[in-house]
Structure formats: C-alpha cells, structure tokens
Amino acid sequence: MPIYHFPLKKREEVAEDTMSFHFDTSGTDFKFKAGQNCDFTLEDPPYTDAEGTTRPFSLSSSPNLKDEIVITTRMRETAFKKSLKEMPLGAPVKVEGPMGSFTLHKDAMKPAVMLAGGIGITPLKSIIEFATEENLPHRIILFYSNRTPEATAFLKEFEELKKRNPNFDFVATVTEGEFPEWPYAHGRIDEEMLKKHVPEISKAVFYSAGPPQMVSAMIALATKLGADPDLIKTEEFSGY
Ligand SMILES: Cc1cc2nc3c(=O)[nH]c(=O)nc-3n(C[C@H](O)[C@H](O)[C@H](O)COP(=O)(O)OP(=O)(O)OC[C@H]3O[C@@H](n4cnc5c(N)ncnc54)[C@H](O)[C@@H]3O)c2cc1C
C-alpha cells in the first residue's frame, strides 16, 4: 500500500460540529477513485489516547480536485480530532491508500440510490461530484438524513450539483423537531419516502455509508422494498 505525507492545507467548518480538512497532494502521484478511503496517521500529535493515532477516512472531495484531498468528520473531544483541529497548517499527516471498492457501478442503465445518514455522506459526495463533472449518464438519487438543518453538511453543494446535473436528484430530510423554514423533508428515510422517489427499486444499485447501525438499517429497508441483495454496496464507518 503506497504511503504519502501530505501537509494540512486548510480546515473549515461545513456544518454544526463538522469540519473538512484539506491536504496538499501536489508533487506526488497520489490518485484515487471517487468513494475510496485512506488511513490517516497523525505525526507527533499534541494529544494521544489508547485508540492510537490512525483513523480511516473516506475522501469527500472529487478525484478531479487538483493538488488536494479533503476529509470531513463530525468533531468530538477525542485525542485524534482535537489534534486534527489544533495542528498547525503545513504540518504533515501520513496517508496510506487509497483503499476500498465503494465506487460507482459501471452499468449506467441501472440507477444509483444512495442512502446516507449524517457523516456517511462523505464518499457519496465524492461520487456525485465526480459523476457531475464527468457528465456520467447514471441516474443518481440521494436520500440524506440529518438530525437538523444545521447538521446537514454540503447542502449548498448538492443544490448546485442538482442544477448542473439533470440525472441527479436528492431528498434531504431532518429527523429531530420541526423546522418551518426547511424546504425539504422531515422524518427518517423510510419505505414511503423511497417508494415515492424510486420507480424501479429492483433494478437500482443501492449505496449506504456511515456508522454501522445506520448502514444496517438502510440495508434492511432496501431489502424489504425488494432491492437485489447483489446490488447493495456499503461502507461501514466502524469506529463510530
Ligand atoms: C472505511 C471507513 C471510512 C470512514 N470514513 C469516515 C469519514 O468520512 N468521516 C468520519 O468522521 N469518520 C469516518 N470513519 C470513522 C473514523 O475512522 C473514526 O472511527 C470516527 O471518526 C471516530 O473517531 P474518533 O476519533 O471520534 O473516535 P475514537 O477516539 O476512535 O473513539 C473511540 C470510541 O469511543 C466512542 N466515542 C468517542 N467519542 C464519542 C462521543 N462523543 N459520543 C459517542 N461515542 C463516542 C466511539 O464510538 C468509539 O467506539 C470511517 C471509518 C471507516 C472504517
């Protein structure tokens, strides 16, 4: 597995308690496919704990983004994330990868139905961005659930991608409380929501990424609705 050392270039808040970290890949041969992940190891971090200094992260940026890769994470008071938040710009992290086969299927006749809860959006954002930039013919429908509008990362980006890509549509939904200003859906991703927006469920390739409980719930839902088990792709964020 190739190993790289990429300096931290930029960090930004992209939703409530959610940050993106940009790393400079210029001058290297690093390449990845949209949807893949890497192991990130902090070098000389200010905080450490028994969980160690390495975490896998999906890359949330498109492979077309020049000279940088981006990861996005919910911030917590863990040693790893405190270190990531405080490390100086320019400091390197060790990156091993890319890894994984959570990538867009080839047969564009099959629609992609993407089911994301919270931070599970990261590899899907990369795939949808890439599909849009490359004018891929795949029909893509994203169901994206968060607790609140403030916790919904990349909403503006998805609104822009929808304008640019006639094959892409998304249903964003919030699960906690009522938000009168929120123009999208309320409530969990459920049978009714999927049936309303996905015409031929048995032909679709399903994608679900995120914390294991969320992924299990989404597999159960898709299977109950008649999804072909061979056409369900998952990326479990074990560690959550
Ligand atoms: C293939 C893959 C891709 C991934 N991609 C992403 C990604 O794109 N973005 C992302 O954020 N993560 C991703 N993860 C998960 C990531 O690697 C970390 O495991 C996760 O972010 C938690 O790291 P941590 O430092 O916060 O917790 P750790 O320090 O690793 O926490 C250890 C344990 O404490 C628990 N814990 C710690 N803090 C809290 C808290 N506040 N509330 C509840 N429980 C807590 C955790 O559940 C865990 O069991 C991915 C994992 C895999 C395997």
The ligand as a MOL file (V3000), in Angstrom:
LIG
                    3D

  0  0  0     0  0            999 V3000
M  V30 BEGIN CTAB
M  V30 COUNTS 53 58 0 0 0
M  V30 BEGIN ATOM
M  V30 1 C -13.8010 2.8600 5.6200 0
M  V30 2 C -14.0540 3.9090 6.6820 0
M  V30 3 C -14.3220 5.2020 6.2790 0
M  V30 4 C -14.5880 6.1970 7.2600 0
M  V30 5 N -14.8580 7.4600 6.8500 0
M  V30 6 C -15.1400 8.4010 7.7650 0
M  V30 7 C -15.4680 9.7310 7.3640 0
M  V30 8 O -15.5020 10.0640 6.1740 0
M  V30 9 N -15.7300 10.6470 8.3400 0
M  V30 10 C -15.6970 10.3160 9.6840 0
M  V30 11 O -15.9650 11.1760 10.5270 0
M  V30 12 N -15.3940 9.0770 10.0830 0
M  V30 13 C -15.1160 8.1130 9.1630 0
M  V30 14 N -14.7910 6.8490 9.5790 0
M  V30 15 C -14.7220 6.5850 11.0320 0
M  V30 16 C -13.4060 7.1380 11.5960 0
M  V30 17 O -12.3230 6.3210 11.1870 0
M  V30 18 C -13.4240 7.2080 13.1440 0
M  V30 19 O -13.5700 5.9160 13.6440 0
M  V30 20 C -14.5450 8.0490 13.6700 0
M  V30 21 O -14.4970 9.3270 13.0740 0
M  V30 22 C -14.4630 8.1880 15.1950 0
M  V30 23 O -13.2030 8.6740 15.5300 0
M  V30 24 P -12.9470 9.4670 16.9110 0
M  V30 25 O -11.5420 9.8760 16.9300 0
M  V30 26 O -14.0320 10.4950 17.0750 0
M  V30 27 O -13.2970 8.4030 17.9970 0
M  V30 28 P -12.3170 7.3960 18.7430 0
M  V30 29 O -11.2890 8.1010 19.5340 0
M  V30 30 O -11.8270 6.4180 17.7300 0
M  V30 31 O -13.4220 6.7710 19.6750 0
M  V30 32 C -13.2990 5.5010 20.1850 0
M  V30 33 C -14.6230 5.0120 20.7130 0
M  V30 34 O -15.2650 5.9860 21.5500 0
M  V30 35 C -16.5780 6.2810 21.0780 0
M  V30 36 N -16.8150 7.7450 21.2210 0
M  V30 37 C -15.8520 8.6780 21.2610 0
M  V30 38 N -16.4110 9.9110 21.4020 0
M  V30 39 C -17.7430 9.7440 21.4550 0
M  V30 40 C -18.8520 10.6120 21.5630 0
M  V30 41 N -18.6950 11.9350 21.6860 0
M  V30 42 N -20.0840 10.0670 21.5420 0
M  V30 43 C -20.2610 8.7410 21.4140 0
M  V30 44 N -19.2350 7.8690 21.3240 0
M  V30 45 C -18.0050 8.3450 21.3220 0
M  V30 46 C -16.5700 5.8410 19.6330 0
M  V30 47 O -17.8610 5.4260 19.1980 0
M  V30 48 C -15.6180 4.6730 19.6240 0
M  V30 49 O -16.2580 3.4790 19.9740 0
M  V30 50 C -14.5510 5.8460 8.6350 0
M  V30 51 C -14.2590 4.5370 9.0280 0
M  V30 52 C -14.0230 3.5740 8.0550 0
M  V30 53 C -13.7290 2.1610 8.5010 0
M  V30 END ATOM
M  V30 BEGIN BOND
M  V30 1 1 1 2
M  V30 2 1 2 3
M  V30 3 2 2 52
M  V30 4 2 3 4
M  V30 5 1 4 5
M  V30 6 1 4 50
M  V30 7 2 5 6
M  V30 8 1 6 7
M  V30 9 1 6 13
M  V30 10 2 7 8
M  V30 11 1 7 9
M  V30 12 1 9 10
M  V30 13 2 10 11
M  V30 14 1 10 12
M  V30 15 2 12 13
M  V30 16 1 13 14
M  V30 17 1 14 15
M  V30 18 1 14 50
M  V30 19 1 15 16
M  V30 20 1 16 17
M  V30 21 1 16 18
M  V30 22 1 18 19
M  V30 23 1 18 20
M  V30 24 1 20 21
M  V30 25 1 20 22
M  V30 26 1 22 23
M  V30 27 1 23 24
M  V30 28 2 24 25
M  V30 29 1 24 26
M  V30 30 1 24 27
M  V30 31 1 27 28
M  V30 32 2 28 29
M  V30 33 1 28 30
M  V30 34 1 28 31
M  V30 35 1 31 32
M  V30 36 1 32 33
M  V30 37 1 33 34
M  V30 38 1 33 48
M  V30 39 1 34 35
M  V30 40 1 35 36
M  V30 41 1 35 46
M  V30 42 1 36 37
M  V30 43 1 36 45
M  V30 44 2 37 38
M  V30 45 1 38 39
M  V30 46 1 39 40
M  V30 47 2 39 45
M  V30 48 1 40 41
M  V30 49 2 40 42
M  V30 50 1 42 43
M  V30 51 2 43 44
M  V30 52 1 44 45
M  V30 53 1 46 47
M  V30 54 1 46 48
M  V30 55 1 48 49
M  V30 56 2 50 51
M  V30 57 1 51 52
M  V30 58 1 52 53
M  V30 END BOND
M  V30 END CTAB
M  END
